[in-house]
Amino acid sequence: MIAVSNRISRPAKGASPGGLAQALSEALRGSNGMWIGWSGDFARPGSDLEIERDGDITFGLVDIAEDTYHRYYEGYANSVLWPLFHSRPDLAERTPGDFAAYRTVNAEFADAVAEAAQPGDTIWVHDYHFLILAEALRARGLAGTIGLFIHIPCPPLDVFRRLAEARTIVRALTAFDTIAVQTRRDAARLAECMAATAEGTIRTSRGGLRVDACGGSVHITVKPIGTQPAEIRRSLETARPAEVEAYLARAAGRTKLIGVDRLDYSKGIPNRLLAYERHLEGDRSRAGSTLFTQIAPPSREAVAAYAAVRTEVERITGRIVGAFGDLASSPLTLLTRPLDRVGVAHMLANADIAMVTPLADGMNLVAKEFVAAQDPHDPGVLVLSKYAGAAEEMVDALIVDPHDLDEMAAAITAARTMSRGERRERHRSLAAVVERTRIERWLGSCLKDLAPS
Ligand code: GDG
């Protein structure tokens, strides 16, 4: 099998692999598999595929010319596809030539895969960076199974239609044999977008949907991704970083709220801060009995919409700290830098309330990581946006609409006053979801779909 993703995680580079990287490593280990991704280098466009072995895994590293990379990554992928797929066409910014760069990168990756593939190899492609890769692979004669996993939400048809390349992309999507998405909602939306754009048909098939269009036939399945709960619990056995210890001393006796997100406009960070502000406005003494910590490492900083949401988060934070803090303490801490993995796990384990309030999200792993990190005997409460893919399964969270600040402020109050019995009951149900969708299971299920029948 050959896995393809924009970014790869090479242990030799000292990267700490996240859940997906870990899962792909597992999938490829001992399978003679290969993982192809961007090398991280801009040099030598058009050069041969560079091969690097690391333990059991063979990495195929693709160099891309600098200007092409920016037009593809910050341009078409993250200024057109990401906002549209997250139902934010207002934030989409088209620059002439960006789609051509996206095509070039897909073609260069197709060359790399074609160079590495043996006849009959299965190709497993990841995410919106490579929506047109299968078509390019078929053009190069690859006949094996080609699957795509879309990590992000699929847009409704009226939003998808605004994409100038909608037809081109749908035609290219029909070159995949199978496309897996995170939720039933996304499967239905994708099928509708494809069928309506290419005058195709939809039918149910083997627990999923099948779209016949452009002379091709694609099986769409639902594969909700998950975490590694055992790994999270193991990391809690390591000592708490000094920074977390100091935080716990400062937070003693207070209700601890937490948010952990890449600083992305899709995550609804301003909304949850405004809801917290409303909670404090309801009773000023709450500023002394709560502590909200938002960890928000900056992301895609070259894209204007990301700079804008950062400014907004910093502005609201400043207002809350100024209005509700005093000379001794503050009810809110914002970190615009990443924390290490162990630090994040300890922060999640020690929180009383997790605020996971995206405006749109494929899944949202933080929701599952929080549940995995909590003590089942005295668990905290998950406040979860109904727009997170996770909400389709995690129905026993406090489900909120992040656009409704009063509802979210009320959810904070409800979480603070919830009986231990109810917290345990909800946690039991949520932990069952986390176990059911743990990453090894997700992986097994995805690979089964890709196996030649
Ligand atoms: C995409 C989809 C889908 C965050 N801050 C820090 C940190 N994190 C970790 C979290 C979590 C991961 O990053 C974020 O995953 P999410 O799922 O929440 O979101 P995306 O990055 O947008 O991921 C999403 C996912 O793909 C998988 O399919 O769920 O819907 O958008 O693991 O813990 N980790 C560390 N320091 C931080 O400061 N170490």
Boltz pocket constraint, residues with backbone or C-beta under 6 A from the ligand:
constraints:
  - pocket:
      binder: B
      contacts: [[A, 18], [A, 19], [A, 20], [A, 151], [A, 152], [A, 225], [A, 260], [A, 261], [A, 262], [A, 295], [A, 296], [A, 297], [A, 337], [A, 338], [A, 339], [A, 340], [A, 341], [A, 342], [A, 344], [A, 361], [A, 362], [A, 363], [A, 364], [A, 365], [A, 366], [A, 369]]
      max_distance: 6.0
